[in-house]
Amino acid sequence: RRIAEILWAAEDVIVKNEAFVAEMEHYKQLMMRDLFRRGIGHEEFREVKKVGMVPVKWNTSKLRDICELITKGATPTSYGYRFQNSGINFIKAESISEYNEIDLDSVAFIDYDTNKALKRSILQKNDILFTIAGALGRVALVNTEVLPANTNQAVAIIRLDPKYRPRINLDYIMYYLTSSLIRQHIEKTAIVTAQPNINLSHLREFTILMPSLLEQQKITAILSSIDDAIAAARTSVEASKALKMRLISQLLSPPGGDRDPTV
């Protein structure tokens, strides 16, 4: 009975932590909807086609207008190349997690010659990846840890135009691309087949709302603080699950059996 009480207590901690993660993720979505429609401290608004009411002081732009490149990759086997057991990271749609991060444990690999042949989709630092097939709308940022890397046709590469970088906060664009505004656009334009997808032409036409750089930074800071809380809660969930497994091992081991010394 005492063992059951201990394990149920551990399970209760897991359930509460998971509930907190879900609550914070819901709160984040509400905050994003409010921040990307009303901004911070605005009193005057105007109507923007396909978007709704937004602050008068905000500019609007198509995604293509602020980008140097919007393209996608290809599958190496379509060009006679093979995947390798190691080498240059080849990022697939499934390599981008639901948390908008690149999972390096799920990437494939190609060699130098394949990467060179698929030069159109060689990734650069600060490229934004956007899944356009399968699980639509997952977003991830390319950093130095990922490089060198390439990607396939299920992933779009969004590379901002350097001349706009002084006026654009990269994290703001990342958050915006995961917002309900973009989700609604995806739902309206997605081609529903065995594997749902959206065309690059639709991606290029995404409307981007552009506050001042200062307001972009403020919006990003708010959402980043929420993400930090969610990440900490997820860590607690994983730690709680690991503790429960150690407790099971410790409490249910037969007398004289192996015991986990960390419990």
C-alpha positions as YAML, in Angstrom:
chain: A
units: angstrom
residues:
- id: 1
  name: ARG
  ca: [0.00, 0.00, 0.00]
- id: 2
  name: ARG
  ca: [2.83, 2.39, 0.87]
- id: 3
  name: ILE
  ca: [4.56, 1.62, -2.45]
- id: 4
  name: ALA
  ca: [1.32, 2.37, -4.32]
- id: 5
  name: GLU
  ca: [0.96, 5.68, -2.46]
- id: 6
  name: ILE
  ca: [4.50, 6.71, -3.42]
- id: 7
  name: LEU
  ca: [4.00, 5.83, -7.08]
- id: 8
  name: TRP
  ca: [0.62, 7.55, -7.25]
- id: 9
  name: ALA
  ca: [2.21, 10.65, -5.72]
- id: 10
  name: ALA
  ca: [4.88, 10.58, -8.42]
- id: 11
  name: GLU
  ca: [2.20, 10.17, -11.10]
- id: 12
  name: ASP
  ca: [0.28, 13.10, -9.62]
- id: 13
  name: VAL
  ca: [3.35, 15.33, -10.01]
- id: 14
  name: ILE
  ca: [3.64, 14.28, -13.67]
- id: 15
  name: VAL
  ca: [-0.04, 14.98, -14.36]
- id: 16
  name: LYS
  ca: [0.14, 18.41, -12.73]
- id: 17
  name: ASN
  ca: [3.28, 19.36, -14.65]
- id: 18
  name: GLU
  ca: [1.73, 18.21, -17.95]
- id: 19
  name: ALA
  ca: [-1.42, 20.19, -17.17]
- id: 20
  name: PHE
  ca: [0.70, 23.28, -16.50]
- id: 21
  name: VAL
  ca: [2.49, 22.84, -19.85]
- id: 22
  name: ALA
  ca: [-0.86, 22.59, -21.66]
- id: 23
  name: GLU
  ca: [-2.17, 25.65, -19.79]
- id: 24
  name: MET
  ca: [0.92, 27.70, -20.64]
- id: 25
  name: GLU
  ca: [0.81, 26.68, -24.31]
- id: 26
  name: HIS
  ca: [-2.85, 27.75, -24.48]
- id: 27
  name: TYR
  ca: [-1.95, 31.03, -22.77]
- id: 28
  name: LYS
  ca: [0.84, 31.57, -25.29]
- id: 29
  name: GLN
  ca: [-1.59, 31.15, -28.19]
- id: 30
  name: LEU
  ca: [-3.96, 33.69, -26.64]
- id: 31
  name: MET
  ca: [-1.11, 36.14, -26.12]
- id: 32
  name: MET
  ca: [0.12, 35.68, -29.69]
- id: 33
  name: ARG
  ca: [-3.36, 36.30, -31.06]
- id: 34
  name: ASP
  ca: [-3.64, 39.50, -29.04]
- id: 35
  name: LEU
  ca: [-0.09, 40.76, -29.65]
- id: 36
  name: PHE
  ca: [-0.20, 40.14, -33.41]
- id: 37
  name: ARG
  ca: [-3.55, 41.86, -33.80]
- id: 38
  name: ARG
  ca: [-3.56, 44.69, -31.27]
- id: 39
  name: GLY
  ca: [0.11, 45.14, -30.47]
- id: 40
  name: ILE
  ca: [1.25, 46.99, -27.38]
- id: 41
  name: GLY
  ca: [-0.36, 50.26, -26.31]
- id: 42
  name: HIS
  ca: [-2.25, 51.11, -29.52]
- id: 43
  name: GLU
  ca: [-5.59, 52.95, -29.58]
- id: 44
  name: GLU
  ca: [-6.18, 53.47, -33.32]
- id: 45
  name: PHE
  ca: [-6.78, 50.58, -35.71]
- id: 46
  name: ARG
  ca: [-7.46, 49.98, -39.39]
- id: 47
  name: GLU
  ca: [-8.81, 47.11, -41.47]
- id: 48
  name: VAL
  ca: [-6.33, 44.92, -43.36]
- id: 49
  name: LYS
  ca: [-7.72, 42.54, -45.97]
- id: 50
  name: LYS
  ca: [-7.59, 38.86, -44.91]
- id: 51
  name: VAL
  ca: [-6.24, 39.86, -41.51]
- id: 52
  name: GLY
  ca: [-8.74, 42.12, -39.76]
- id: 53
  name: MET
  ca: [-8.21, 45.14, -37.52]
- id: 54
  name: VAL
  ca: [-4.58, 46.04, -36.78]
- id: 55
  name: PRO
  ca: [-2.83, 49.12, -35.33]
- id: 56
  name: VAL
  ca: [-2.78, 52.11, -37.69]
- id: 57
  name: LYS
  ca: [0.98, 52.55, -37.21]
- id: 58
  name: TRP
  ca: [1.80, 49.04, -38.38]
- id: 59
  name: ASN
  ca: [3.01, 48.38, -41.90]
- id: 60
  name: THR
  ca: [2.10, 45.30, -43.90]
- id: 61
  name: SER
  ca: [4.21, 43.32, -46.31]
- id: 62
  name: LYS
  ca: [4.13, 40.09, -48.25]
- id: 63
  name: LEU
  ca: [6.67, 37.56, -47.05]
- id: 64
  name: ARG
  ca: [8.32, 37.59, -50.49]
- id: 65
  name: ASP
  ca: [8.96, 41.34, -50.20]
- id: 66
  name: ILE
  ca: [11.21, 41.01, -47.14]
- id: 67
  name: CYS
  ca: [13.05, 37.87, -48.27]
- id: 68
  name: GLU
  ca: [16.12, 37.28, -50.34]
- id: 69
  name: LEU
  ca: [15.10, 33.69, -50.96]
- id: 70
  name: ILE
  ca: [12.07, 31.44, -50.51]
- id: 71
  name: THR
  ca: [12.71, 27.97, -51.92]
- id: 72
  name: LYS
  ca: [12.68, 24.31, -50.98]
- id: 73
  name: GLY
  ca: [14.98, 21.32, -51.18]
- id: 74
  name: ALA
  ca: [14.90, 18.01, -53.04]
- id: 75
  name: THR
  ca: [15.34, 14.32, -52.34]
- id: 76
  name: PRO
  ca: [18.90, 13.10, -53.12]
- id: 77
  name: THR
  ca: [17.69, 9.75, -54.48]
- id: 78
  name: SER
  ca: [15.72, 11.59, -57.18]
- id: 79
  name: TYR
  ca: [19.07, 12.72, -58.60]
- id: 80
  name: GLY
  ca: [20.90, 9.43, -58.22]
- id: 81
  name: TYR
  ca: [22.54, 10.14, -54.88]
- id: 82
  name: ARG
  ca: [22.34, 8.06, -51.72]
- id: 83
  name: PHE
  ca: [21.91, 8.83, -48.06]
- id: 84
  name: GLN
  ca: [24.89, 8.13, -45.82]
- id: 85
  name: ASN
  ca: [25.43, 6.86, -42.29]
- id: 86
  name: SER
  ca: [27.14, 10.12, -41.35]
- id: 87
  name: GLY
  ca: [28.18, 13.39, -42.92]
- id: 88
  name: ILE
  ca: [26.25, 16.58, -43.70]
- id: 89
  name: ASN
  ca: [22.92, 16.96, -41.89]
- id: 90
  name: PHE
  ca: [19.90, 16.45, -44.15]
- id: 91
  name: ILE
  ca: [16.83, 17.92, -42.47]
- id: 92
  name: LYS
  ca: [13.42, 16.43, -43.27]
- id: 93
  name: ALA
  ca: [9.99, 17.68, -42.18]
- id: 94
  name: GLU
  ca: [9.93, 15.11, -39.40]
- id: 95
  name: SER
  ca: [13.23, 16.54, -38.14]
- id: 96
  name: ILE
  ca: [11.36, 19.69, -37.07]
- id: 97
  name: SER
  ca: [9.57, 19.04, -33.80]
- id: 98
  name: GLU
  ca: [6.18, 20.29, -32.66]
- id: 99
  name: TYR
  ca: [8.14, 22.63, -30.39]
- id: 100
  name: ASN
  ca: [9.66, 24.31, -33.48]
- id: 101
  name: GLU
  ca: [13.14, 22.97, -32.94]
- id: 102
  name: ILE
  ca: [15.44, 20.88, -35.14]
- id: 103
  name: ASP
  ca: [15.83, 17.40, -33.67]
- id: 104
  name: LEU
  ca: [19.34, 16.37, -34.66]
- id: 105
  name: ASP
  ca: [18.61, 12.80, -33.59]
- id: 106
  name: SER
  ca: [16.15, 12.43, -36.48]
- id: 107
  name: VAL
  ca: [18.11, 13.96, -39.38]
- id: 108
  name: ALA
  ca: [19.50, 11.94, -42.27]
- id: 109
  name: PHE
  ca: [22.97, 12.43, -43.76]
- id: 110
  name: ILE
  ca: [24.43, 13.15, -47.19]
- id: 111
  name: ASP
  ca: [28.01, 13.46, -48.41]
- id: 112
  name: TYR
  ca: [29.86, 16.50, -49.73]
- id: 113
  name: ASP
  ca: [29.21, 15.75, -53.41]
- id: 114
  name: THR
  ca: [25.45, 15.37, -52.84]
- id: 115
  name: ASN
  ca: [25.35, 18.61, -50.88]
- id: 116
  name: LYS
  ca: [27.20, 20.41, -53.67]
- id: 117
  name: ALA
  ca: [24.83, 18.99, -56.30]
- id: 118
  name: LEU
  ca: [21.82, 20.21, -54.29]
- id: 119
  name: LYS
  ca: [23.34, 23.67, -53.85]
- id: 120
  name: ARG
  ca: [19.99, 25.49, -54.13]
- id: 121
  name: SER
  ca: [18.99, 24.17, -50.71]
- id: 122
  name: ILE
  ca: [22.28, 24.45, -48.83]
- id: 123
  name: LEU
  ca: [21.30, 26.04, -45.53]
- id: 124
  name: GLN
  ca: [22.82, 29.14, -43.98]
- id: 125
  name: LYS
  ca: [22.84, 30.49, -40.45]
- id: 126
  name: ASN
  ca: [19.54, 32.28, -39.58]
- id: 127
  name: ASP
  ca: [17.58, 30.59, -42.35]
- id: 128
  name: ILE
  ca: [14.00, 29.92, -41.25]
- id: 129
  name: LEU
  ca: [12.66, 26.46, -42.06]
- id: 130
  name: PHE
  ca: [8.92, 26.05, -42.61]
- id: 131
  name: THR
  ca: [7.31, 22.66, -43.23]
- id: 132
  name: ILE
  ca: [5.12, 22.68, -46.35]
- id: 133
  name: ALA
  ca: [4.17, 18.99, -46.49]
- id: 134
  name: GLY
  ca: [2.86, 16.60, -43.87]
- id: 135
  name: ALA
  ca: [2.73, 18.43, -40.54]
- id: 136
  name: LEU
  ca: [2.24, 21.90, -42.04]
- id: 137
  name: GLY
  ca: [3.56, 25.08, -40.51]
- id: 138
  name: ARG
  ca: [6.28, 23.85, -38.19]
- id: 139
  name: VAL
  ca: [9.05, 26.41, -37.93]
- id: 140
  name: ALA
  ca: [12.69, 26.20, -36.91]
- id: 141
  name: LEU
  ca: [15.74, 28.46, -37.04]
- id: 142
  name: VAL
  ca: [19.03, 27.25, -38.49]
- id: 143
  name: ASN
  ca: [21.96, 27.89, -36.14]
- id: 144
  name: THR
  ca: [25.65, 27.02, -36.31]
- id: 145
  name: GLU
  ca: [25.08, 23.78, -34.41]
- id: 146
  name: VAL
  ca: [23.05, 22.44, -37.34]
- id: 147
  name: LEU
  ca: [25.45, 23.43, -40.11]
- id: 148
  name: PRO
  ca: [26.54, 22.25, -42.59]
- id: 149
  name: ALA
  ca: [23.08, 21.14, -43.62]
- id: 150
  name: ASN
  ca: [20.63, 20.70, -46.49]
- id: 151
  name: THR
  ca: [16.92, 19.91, -46.71]
- id: 152
  name: ASN
  ca: [14.25, 18.25, -48.85]
- id: 153
  name: GLN
  ca: [11.14, 19.31, -50.74]
- id: 154
  name: ALA
  ca: [8.86, 19.08, -47.69]
- id: 155
  name: VAL
  ca: [10.71, 21.98, -46.06]
- id: 156
  name: ALA
  ca: [10.75, 25.58, -47.30]
- id: 157
  name: ILE
  ca: [13.77, 27.78, -46.75]
- id: 158
  name: ILE
  ca: [12.98, 31.39, -45.84]
- id: 159
  name: ARG
  ca: [15.99, 33.70, -45.99]
- id: 160
  name: LEU
  ca: [15.40, 37.34, -45.07]
- id: 161
  name: ASP
  ca: [16.80, 40.07, -47.32]
- id: 162
  name: PRO
  ca: [19.89, 41.57, -45.61]
- id: 163
  name: LYS
  ca: [18.74, 45.10, -46.41]
- id: 164
  name: TYR
  ca: [15.68, 44.60, -44.19]
- id: 165
  name: ARG
  ca: [17.51, 42.99, -41.30]
- id: 166
  name: PRO
  ca: [18.13, 46.29, -39.44]
- id: 167
  name: ARG
  ca: [14.33, 46.77, -39.32]
- id: 168
  name: ILE
  ca: [13.27, 43.20, -38.62]
- id: 169
  name: ASN
  ca: [13.66, 41.13, -35.47]
- id: 170
  name: LEU
  ca: [14.30, 37.56, -36.60]
- id: 171
  name: ASP
  ca: [12.56, 36.06, -33.57]
- id: 172
  name: TYR
  ca: [9.50, 38.22, -34.29]
- id: 173
  name: ILE
  ca: [9.22, 36.65, -37.75]
- id: 174
  name: MET
  ca: [9.67, 33.19, -36.22]
- id: 175
  name: TYR
  ca: [6.84, 33.75, -33.75]
- id: 176
  name: TYR
  ca: [4.64, 35.37, -36.39]
- id: 177
  name: LEU
  ca: [4.99, 32.35, -38.67]
- id: 178
  name: THR
  ca: [3.62, 30.13, -35.88]
- id: 179
  name: SER
  ca: [0.69, 32.45, -35.11]
- id: 180
  name: SER
  ca: [-3.01, 31.83, -35.72]
- id: 181
  name: LEU
  ca: [-2.88, 34.37, -38.58]
- id: 182
  name: ILE
  ca: [-0.57, 32.08, -40.54]
- id: 183
  name: ARG
  ca: [-2.43, 28.98, -39.39]
- id: 184
  name: GLN
  ca: [-5.65, 30.39, -40.86]
- id: 185
  name: HIS
  ca: [-3.86, 31.13, -44.13]
- id: 186
  name: ILE
  ca: [-2.55, 27.55, -44.24]
- id: 187
  name: GLU
  ca: [-6.00, 26.11, -43.62]
- id: 188
  name: LYS
  ca: [-7.43, 28.13, -46.51]
- id: 189
  name: THR
  ca: [-4.69, 27.34, -49.03]
- id: 190
  name: ALA
  ca: [-3.51, 23.83, -48.10]
- id: 191
  name: ILE
  ca: [-3.90, 21.19, -50.78]
- id: 192
  name: VAL
  ca: [-5.46, 18.18, -49.09]
- id: 193
  name: THR
  ca: [-4.06, 14.92, -50.46]
- id: 194
  name: ALA
  ca: [-2.60, 11.81, -48.84]
- id: 195
  name: GLN
  ca: [0.03, 14.22, -47.54]
- id: 196
  name: PRO
  ca: [-1.32, 17.78, -47.07]
- id: 197
  name: ASN
  ca: [0.91, 20.47, -48.56]
- id: 198
  name: ILE
  ca: [1.11, 24.13, -49.48]
- id: 199
  name: ASN
  ca: [2.85, 25.64, -52.48]
- id: 200
  name: LEU
  ca: [5.77, 28.04, -52.29]
- id: 201
  name: SER
  ca: [3.63, 30.53, -54.19]
- id: 202
  name: HIS
  ca: [1.15, 30.56, -51.28]
- id: 203
  name: LEU
  ca: [3.98, 30.86, -48.79]
- id: 204
  name: ARG
  ca: [5.37, 33.89, -50.61]
- id: 205
  name: GLU
  ca: [1.97, 35.60, -50.33]
- id: 206
  name: PHE
  ca: [1.73, 35.38, -46.54]
- id: 207
  name: THR
  ca: [0.84, 38.80, -45.13]
- id: 208
  name: ILE
  ca: [3.33, 39.92, -42.49]
- id: 209
  name: LEU
  ca: [2.33, 42.65, -40.04]
- id: 210
  name: MET
  ca: [5.30, 44.87, -39.25]
- id: 211
  name: PRO
  ca: [5.38, 46.99, -36.08]
- id: 212
  name: SER
  ca: [8.37, 49.19, -35.33]
- id: 213
  name: LEU
  ca: [11.58, 47.34, -34.46]
- id: 214
  name: LEU
  ca: [11.18, 48.36, -30.82]
- id: 215
  name: GLU
  ca: [7.68, 46.92, -30.64]
- id: 216
  name: GLN
  ca: [8.84, 43.76, -32.40]
- id: 217
  name: GLN
  ca: [11.45, 43.37, -29.68]
- id: 218
  name: LYS
  ca: [8.89, 43.91, -26.92]
- id: 219
  name: ILE
  ca: [6.52, 41.34, -28.43]
- id: 220
  name: THR
  ca: [9.37, 38.87, -28.78]
- id: 221
  name: ALA
  ca: [10.46, 39.42, -25.17]
- id: 222
  name: ILE
  ca: [6.94, 38.64, -23.89]
- id: 223
  name: LEU
  ca: [6.61, 35.47, -25.93]
- id: 224
  name: SER
  ca: [10.16, 34.40, -25.14]
- id: 225
  name: SER
  ca: [9.47, 34.62, -21.39]
- id: 226
  name: ILE
  ca: [6.42, 32.38, -21.86]
- id: 227
  name: ASP
  ca: [8.52, 29.93, -23.86]
- id: 228
  name: ASP
  ca: [11.09, 29.86, -21.04]
- id: 229
  name: ALA
  ca: [8.34, 28.92, -18.57]
- id: 230
  name: ILE
  ca: [7.03, 26.21, -20.92]
- id: 231
  name: ALA
  ca: [10.53, 24.80, -21.44]
- id: 232
  name: ALA
  ca: [11.12, 24.69, -17.68]
- id: 233
  name: ALA
  ca: [7.78, 22.91, -17.20]
- id: 234
  name: ARG
  ca: [8.62, 20.36, -19.91]
- id: 235
  name: THR
  ca: [11.94, 19.70, -18.17]
- id: 236
  name: SER
  ca: [10.03, 19.11, -14.94]
- id: 237
  name: VAL
  ca: [7.73, 16.65, -16.72]
- id: 238
  name: GLU
  ca: [10.69, 14.66, -18.05]
- id: 239
  name: ALA
  ca: [12.44, 14.75, -14.67]
- id: 240
  name: SER
  ca: [9.25, 13.58, -12.94]
- id: 241
  name: LYS
  ca: [8.86, 10.70, -15.39]
- id: 242
  name: ALA
  ca: [12.49, 9.67, -14.89]
- id: 243
  name: LEU
  ca: [12.04, 9.81, -11.10]
- id: 244
  name: LYS
  ca: [8.94, 7.62, -11.31]
- id: 245
  name: MET
  ca: [10.82, 5.00, -13.32]
- id: 246
  name: ARG
  ca: [13.65, 5.02, -10.76]
- id: 247
  name: LEU
  ca: [11.11, 4.65, -7.96]
- id: 248
  name: ILE
  ca: [9.50, 1.70, -9.72]
- id: 249
  name: SER
  ca: [12.92, 0.10, -10.12]
- id: 250
  name: GLN
  ca: [13.82, 0.77, -6.48]
- id: 251
  name: LEU
  ca: [10.54, -0.09, -4.81]
- id: 252
  name: LEU
  ca: [9.59, -3.12, -6.85]
- id: 253
  name: SER
  ca: [12.99, -4.79, -6.96]
- id: 254
  name: PRO
  ca: [13.06, -8.13, -5.14]
- id: 255
  name: PRO
  ca: [15.07, -8.29, -1.90]
- id: 256
  name: GLY
  ca: [18.73, -8.48, -2.73]
- id: 257
  name: GLY
  ca: [18.08, -7.40, -6.35]
- id: 258
  name: ASP
  ca: [19.71, -4.52, -8.14]
- id: 259
  name: ARG
  ca: [18.69, -1.14, -6.78]
- id: 260
  name: ASP
  ca: [19.05, 2.31, -8.26]
- id: 261
  name: PRO
  ca: [21.51, 4.17, -5.98]
- id: 262
  name: THR
  ca: [20.20, 7.56, -7.18]
- id: 263
  name: VAL
  ca: [16.82, 7.10, -5.46]
...
